[in-house]
Amino acid sequence: MQDRTYTADAEPGDHVTVSGWIHEIRDLGGIAFLILRDSTGKIQIKFEKDEMDDDLVETGLGAARESVVSVSGSVEEEPRAPTGVEVVPEEVEIVSAADPELPLDPSGKVDADLSTRLDNRTLDLRKDDVQAIFEIRAEIMRAVRERFREFRCTEINTPKIVATGTEGGTELFPITYFGEEAFMNQSPQLFKQLIAGSNVERVFEIGPIFRAEEHNTPRHLNEATSIDFEGAFCDESDAMDVAEGIVKAAYEAVERNCGEELEALGLADEFAVPEGEFPRLSYEEAIERINATGELDEQLVWGDDLPTEGEKALGADVGGHYFITDWPSEIKPFYIQDHDHDEQLSTGFDLMHPRMELVSGGQREHRHEKLIDGFEQQGLDPNEFEYYTKMFKYGMPPHAGFGLGGERLVMTTLGLENIREAVLFPRDRQRLSP
Amino acid sequence: MQDRTYTADAEPGDHVTVSGWIHEIRDLGGIAFLILRDSTGKIQIKFEKDEMDDDLVETGLGAARESVVSVSGSVEEEPRAPTGVEVVPEEVEIVSAADPELPLDPSGKVDADLSTRLDNRTLDLRKDDVQAIFEIRAEIMRAVRERFREFRCTEINTPKIVATGTEGGTELFPITYFGEEAFMNQSPQLFKQLIAGSNVERVFEIGPIFRAEEHNTPRHLNEATSIDFEGAFCDESDAMDVAEGIVKAAYEAVERNCGEELEALGLADEFAVPEGEFPRLSYEEAIERINATGELDEQLVWGDDLPTEGEKALGADVGGHYFITDWPSEIKPFYIQDHDHDEQLSTGFDLMHPRMELVSGGQREHRHEKLIDGFEQQGLDPNEFEYYTKMFKYGMPPHAGFGLGGERLVMTTLGLENIREAVLFPRDRQRLSP
């Protein structure tokens, strides 16, 4: 690597070359400070005009904010400097000059709306708090992978170009594939089941999913990151255990490893790992409790899907993460198994954050005949899914799994207002670029 | 989790329930053995017909191969059993009966062609050697991520639906995005550069890329996994160091953690981590050495791209991984920087395995004016890429990076013949399903 010291590693007595962006220049007359920023933090560069070479001073103080500079010099202790040290420069190089008219202020002093921020992500990501979100996102994904491996899962990758959607032809983006019609996959569901039926048994995948939903809300994306699990010889209760473990792994890792980032986000004091087991409410209990809150204009009846307002009312009532189990079969997809004791009730479950749904899962239908029946009951042609259904004739074990919204996990963990804040380059109905 | 013991964990004296597939039934008359297989291995179940309940014997020996069974009983030492232990069953449950006519033999005794294997991946993945490939693939990706973090990189995810391709309109799959034309991204190139220009500085991504190339060879896929790196304040030599570190991390992890899998693939004796530094040959040296091998009908001249036969001849000559550096500028894309001392020479490099190219990288053009020139020289309209180019006006640091083919890494590490063996569900011109 090039001869460069990160600002966070500069110690008094060192002779260093630090490289980064001009965060700010404070000119006090005879003395001036250039604040240089890199990925690890900021450092003060001191210019004593009368004692330094004119060229050096002119170069150092003449460049526009956000220009990239390399400064070589000695590090000295300076209690009044923000980090307790400063660099006395011997050489300053303007590596990449910035236009003085910035479309967005990375110092964060001038607010920008989300759209301007997304149009200028490079500049936006020079802000400590925005950088912190994506450092935390990476740490969450690392911790999630590690926890899945503790659950004896193997990471897989399934195709994103597919001949048929998971749940039929709705809400799919069509693609032209060498003259054939194909789609971008809305879920790895069918593929992960095919692998759970093999010797690999337990799998997870973290990858993109694509949904052509016309929703335009602060919690929907048209391209999102799905965190998927599927395990042979698991039932829905096992899958709930795994889902709970994965969500907790995210919080635990952030608490353990992201202190500086939480600080940058102003969350250092309030951040907390969810305590205790997530309660498991049946769908029936859930609608009763929602009705009891009196928040809805109309009472829910058995068979209704839960409206957003209902989820929020229940979330406020429960006050933490919780599961909703035993959903009516008819509002869950064909691949979810029904309970043996009551075919009106499915093994499907959702894991809810008080603000929104995070996870949807269940035990899967592994019996070939019942699976074919399920397709037909939902108006789908089983022949179109033969590549999937035929494997159920050759010893498909009972299995269960779930899909967890990656951006929703980041968003709820950090209390972000809009899911777009948890994606570098979000895709929605209005936004296709950058 | 359900009350279940993995076969590999069954110890003499234990009372267990093992669950898995019927791998084989050996009926020797008065005594018969059922070999049960799960993700961790195989275990022998002993049926002594005269001493056991008829129902138990009939159930255990009556089901077809690949049926899923659960067997409860006691584990006993038995030196003649393949794993040194066997289970004396007290209860046998047929969990999921298999059709006796299998489209593919998971015991591996009957060979199947690749197409049949891919059509029946669930059964194919019940073979030890095939399972081993995907366990190793997962371990390689884990090790690669870990090494990137040691290089101070942050994992990112960039969009797969894009308004413009990285290198213009060729070889892109078109998609209809809410009535607008869009494409599936062929590389995270432009997006990772936009993030390298922010405080995040060093990034990696492991994700799908999509290329509508008409190639149909044993080393091309139309949907592949790209392992991408981009680092601010790095030059091409730094990027080569990272690429070499990542490839070695893959080999080291396989050697350290995948002994059983290498055994299943018959590679336990021959597998070796590449030794020493990968040599760095200039493009000029490379064509000279290829010409000297006499393997090509026509001599290469400066400016030619290297034909596959040339790569193979040079690979055999070098005998291990190597870099090719200093490529002619005109055969490298617009975002690769040229050398200051000779604008005909680029900073682009390839990392080669003796069998094929693995990595393509270089220092990037970070100077706004030169970047715009580069677009124009390659016949691309810079206005279409304004979301990208405009960020180069606001302090874009020098940066370098690379893209590494994930499947090619797995394929060359394990000496697989066909890249499709390294993907669960490959996509090529003929294959869109499963």
Contacts between the chains, C-beta under 8 A, distances in Angstrom:
chain1	res1	chain2	res2	distance
A	1	B	234	7.2
A	1	B	238	5.3
A	1	B	241	7.1
A	2	B	233	6.2
A	2	B	234	7.0
A	2	B	235	6.7
A	2	B	238	6.4
A	4	B	233	5.9
A	19	B	233	5.2
A	19	B	397	7.3
A	21	B	199	7.9
A	21	B	395	5.4
A	21	B	397	7.9
A	22	B	395	7.7
A	37	B	199	6.9
A	38	B	199	7.3
A	38	B	201	6.9
A	39	B	152	7.9
A	39	B	199	5.2
A	39	B	200	6.3
A	39	B	201	4.0
A	39	B	202	7.3
A	39	B	232	7.8
A	66	B	394	5.3
A	66	B	395	4.1
A	67	B	395	5.1
A	68	B	395	4.8
A	68	B	396	7.3
A	68	B	397	4.7
A	68	B	398	8.0
A	95	B	397	6.6
A	95	B	398	6.6
A	96	B	366	6.2
A	96	B	367	7.4
A	96	B	395	5.5
A	96	B	396	5.5
A	96	B	397	6.0
A	96	B	398	7.3
A	97	B	395	7.5
A	98	B	393	7.0
A	98	B	394	4.8
A	98	B	395	3.9
A	99	B	393	4.6
A	99	B	394	6.1
A	102	B	394	5.9
A	103	B	390	7.9
A	103	B	394	7.7
A	119	B	387	7.2
A	120	B	391	7.0
A	121	B	194	6.1
A	121	B	195	7.5
A	121	B	198	7.2
A	121	B	391	8.0
A	122	B	194	5.0
A	122	B	195	7.3
A	122	B	197	4.5
A	122	B	198	5.0
A	122	B	391	4.1
A	122	B	394	7.1
A	122	B	396	7.7
A	123	B	198	7.5
A	123	B	391	7.3
A	123	B	394	5.9
A	124	B	198	7.6
A	125	B	195	6.6
A	125	B	198	3.3
A	125	B	199	5.9
A	125	B	200	5.9
A	126	B	198	5.3
A	126	B	199	4.8
A	127	B	199	7.8
A	128	B	199	7.6
A	131	B	198	7.1
A	131	B	199	4.5
A	131	B	200	6.1
A	134	B	154	6.7
A	134	B	156	6.9
A	134	B	200	6.3
A	135	B	154	5.9
A	135	B	200	7.5
A	138	B	154	4.8
A	138	B	155	4.4
A	138	B	156	7.2
A	141	B	155	6.1
A	142	B	145	7.3
A	142	B	149	7.5
A	142	B	155	7.1
A	145	B	142	7.3
A	145	B	145	7.6
A	149	B	142	7.5
A	152	B	39	7.9
A	154	B	134	6.7
A	154	B	135	6.0
A	154	B	138	4.8
A	155	B	138	4.3
A	155	B	141	6.1
A	155	B	142	7.1
A	156	B	134	6.9
A	156	B	138	7.2
A	156	B	424	6.1
A	157	B	208	7.3
A	157	B	225	5.8
A	157	B	423	7.6
A	157	B	424	6.9
A	158	B	424	6.3
A	158	B	425	6.2
A	159	B	223	5.8
A	159	B	424	7.9
A	159	B	425	4.7
A	159	B	426	7.9
A	159	B	427	5.6
A	160	B	160	6.8
A	160	B	184	7.8
A	160	B	208	5.2
A	160	B	210	7.6
A	160	B	223	6.4
A	161	B	173	7.3
A	161	B	184	7.5
A	161	B	210	6.9
A	161	B	222	7.6
A	161	B	223	5.4
A	161	B	427	5.4
A	161	B	432	6.9
A	162	B	432	7.4
A	162	B	433	7.4
A	163	B	432	4.8
A	163	B	433	4.2
A	164	B	433	7.7
A	173	B	161	7.3
A	173	B	175	5.4
A	173	B	176	6.7
A	173	B	177	6.4
A	174	B	175	7.0
A	174	B	176	5.3
A	175	B	173	5.4
A	175	B	174	7.0
A	175	B	175	4.7
A	175	B	176	7.9
A	175	B	184	6.7
A	176	B	173	6.7
A	176	B	174	5.4
A	176	B	175	7.9
A	177	B	173	6.4
A	177	B	432	6.0
A	178	B	212	7.3
A	178	B	429	5.4
A	180	B	432	6.3
A	182	B	432	5.7
A	184	B	160	7.8
A	184	B	161	7.5
A	184	B	175	6.7
A	184	B	184	7.1
A	190	B	434	8.0
A	191	B	424	7.2
A	191	B	425	6.2
A	191	B	434	7.3
A	194	B	121	6.1
A	194	B	122	5.0
A	194	B	434	6.7
A	195	B	121	7.5
A	195	B	122	7.3
A	195	B	125	6.6
A	195	B	424	6.5
A	197	B	122	4.5
A	198	B	121	7.2
A	198	B	122	5.0
A	198	B	123	7.5
A	198	B	124	7.6
A	198	B	125	3.3
A	198	B	126	5.3
A	198	B	131	7.1
A	199	B	21	7.9
A	199	B	37	7.0
A	199	B	38	7.3
A	199	B	39	5.2
A	199	B	125	5.9
A	199	B	126	4.8
A	199	B	127	7.7
A	199	B	128	7.7
A	199	B	131	4.5
A	200	B	39	6.3
A	200	B	125	5.9
A	200	B	131	6.0
A	200	B	134	6.3
A	200	B	135	7.5
A	201	B	38	6.9
A	201	B	39	4.0
A	202	B	39	7.3
A	207	B	207	7.1
A	207	B	208	7.0
A	208	B	157	7.3
A	208	B	160	5.2
A	208	B	207	7.1
A	208	B	208	7.1
A	210	B	160	7.6
A	210	B	161	6.8
A	212	B	178	7.4
A	222	B	161	7.6
A	223	B	159	5.8
A	223	B	160	6.4
A	223	B	161	5.4
A	225	B	157	5.8
A	232	B	39	7.7
A	233	B	2	6.1
A	233	B	4	5.9
A	233	B	19	5.2
A	234	B	1	7.2
A	234	B	2	7.1
A	235	B	2	6.7
A	238	B	1	5.3
A	238	B	2	6.4
A	241	B	1	7.1
A	366	B	96	6.2
A	367	B	96	7.4
A	387	B	119	7.3
A	387	B	433	5.0
A	387	B	434	3.7
A	388	B	434	6.6
A	390	B	103	7.9
A	391	B	120	7.1
A	391	B	121	8.0
A	391	B	122	4.1
A	391	B	123	7.3
A	393	B	98	7.0
A	393	B	99	4.6
A	394	B	66	5.3
A	394	B	98	4.8
A	394	B	99	6.1
A	394	B	102	6.0
A	394	B	103	7.8
A	394	B	122	7.0
A	394	B	123	5.9
A	395	B	21	5.4
A	395	B	22	7.7
A	395	B	66	4.1
A	395	B	67	5.1
A	395	B	68	4.8
A	395	B	96	5.5
A	395	B	97	7.5
A	395	B	98	3.9
A	396	B	68	7.3
A	396	B	96	5.6
A	396	B	122	7.7
A	397	B	19	7.3
A	397	B	21	7.9
A	397	B	68	4.7
A	397	B	95	6.6
A	397	B	96	6.0
A	398	B	68	8.0
A	398	B	95	6.6
A	398	B	96	7.3
A	423	B	157	7.6
A	424	B	156	6.1
A	424	B	157	6.9
A	424	B	158	6.3
A	424	B	159	8.0
A	424	B	191	7.2
A	424	B	195	6.5
A	425	B	158	6.1
A	425	B	159	4.7
A	425	B	191	6.2
A	426	B	159	7.9
A	427	B	159	5.6
A	427	B	161	5.4
A	429	B	178	5.4
A	432	B	161	7.0
A	432	B	162	7.4
A	432	B	163	4.8
A	432	B	177	6.0
A	432	B	180	6.4
A	432	B	182	5.7
A	433	B	162	7.4
A	433	B	163	4.2
A	433	B	164	7.7
A	433	B	387	4.9
A	434	B	190	7.9
A	434	B	191	7.3
A	434	B	194	6.7
A	434	B	387	3.6
A	434	B	388	6.6
